[in-house]
Amino acid sequence: MAEKLGIIFLHHNTSPEARRNLASIRAHNSDAVLVTMSAGEPFKNGYTLQSTPDLKPLHALDPAQSPDWLLCSWFTQRQEQCDKWWIVEWDTFARVSVRDYYRAVWEYPFVASSVRLPYREPEWAWFNKISNLPPIYSSSLVGGVPFIYLVSDDVIKRACTTLLEVPITSGNGELRFPTAASSCGFPPCGYSPPRDRITWIQWRSLPDERAVFHPVKRIFPVDQSLLKPVEERLFSPEQPGLHHE
């Protein structure tokens, strides 16, 4: 039996770009449980940081670099149970299913596009921005970039629980979450298939390829007429796999 897949879409608002990217992910993963987690305006029936006031100060330290605290907020509220989770930020666009994209590494508990290690990539800026690191993490420092991860449910449980109990208050989410997971025995595995389209260079137009694209923040022109009916299909009561069904 195939493992039950969940997708966690982290976002800050419900902009046309966020809706378009979310719609692309849903369109290629109709079998997945889809949840949305917002730092600000939520999607209909979505989770919001406002529901976890204790985590708001941690997220507020650097909102643009804190997807891990959004993930922890969802973890403390969640109603869904899945075997595998694909965690993505709002600027991820899909033209392929999660199962197809990660088929070669599906069995690994924690998959990131690229792994950063302090002895191998000491130039990675976030290693130099860590201060007051709790001792439990000192031998587990690692980064996973960008914040697009395929993880087992155990990884989310262990890493989020650890971060909530022993917070890291410096660095960014791409360092904190992988470091917490590594301290629990789940270091990230790097995976970048041929012609990978997950990068750090913003996409202005998308080639017609079966791929996951990142970062996709704004592409012109955006057909605004398509967004409302897509959103209605995404968040209708009949749509399976959404929070608060």
C-alpha positions, 0 to 999 in steps of 0.5 A, a space after each residue: 500500500 502506498 504511503 499516505 502523502 501530505 503537503 504543507 504549503 507555507 505562506 504569508 498571504 493569499 496573493 495571486 502568485 501564492 494561489 497560482 503556485 498552490 493550484 499547480 501543486 494541487 493539480 499534480 497531487 490529487 491524492 495528497 492531503 493538502 494543508 496551508 499554514 500562514 504567517 498572515 492572511 490564511 486561505 479558507 480553512 487554513 492554519 494560521 500563526 495567530 493560533 499559536 501566540 507563544 510562537 509568534 515572538 520566535 517567528 517575529 525575530 526574522 519573519 522572512 527567514 522563519 518557515 520552520 516556526 510556521 511548520 512548528 505552529 502547524 505541528 502544534 495545531 495539526 489534525 492530519 496524519 500522513 506517512 510522508 510530508 512535502 514541505 514547501 514555501 509559497 514560491 514553489 510551482 509544480 508541473 510534476 507529482 511529488 511521488 514522481 519527482 522524488 521516486 528515486 529517494 522516496 525511502 529516505 526519511 529527510 530529503 533536501 535539494 542541497 545540503 550545507 555542511 560547515 566543514 565543506 561549505 563554511 562560506 554559507 552565510 547562515 553558518 556565520 550568523 549562528 549565536 548562542 547555539 544550545 549545546 544539544 545542537 553543537 555536533 549536528 549543525 547542517 543546512 538544507 536549501 531551499 526550504 523544500 523538504 520531503 520528510 517522514 512523519 517521524 522527522 516532523 515529530 522529532 524535529 519540531 518537538 526538539 525545536 519547541 523544547 530547545 529553540 534556536 533563536 539565530 540563523 534561519 529556517 534552512 539551518 534550524 530545522 535540518 539541524 534539529 532533525 540531524 540532532 534527532 538522528 535524521 540528517 538530510 539527504 541531498 537530491 537534485 535530479 538531472 535538469 533540476 529546476 529548484 534553484 535560488 535564481 528567480 524564474 521569470 518564465 517557465 519552460 514547458 517541462 515536468 519539474 518542480 520550479 523554485 523560486 517562482 514569485 512573479 511571472 508575467 502575464 498572470 491570467 487573473 481570470 483563472 485564479 478565482 475558479 481555481 481557488 473555488 475548486 481548491 477550497 470547495 467543501 467537496 475537495 478532499 484533503 483539506 484542513 477542516 473538511 
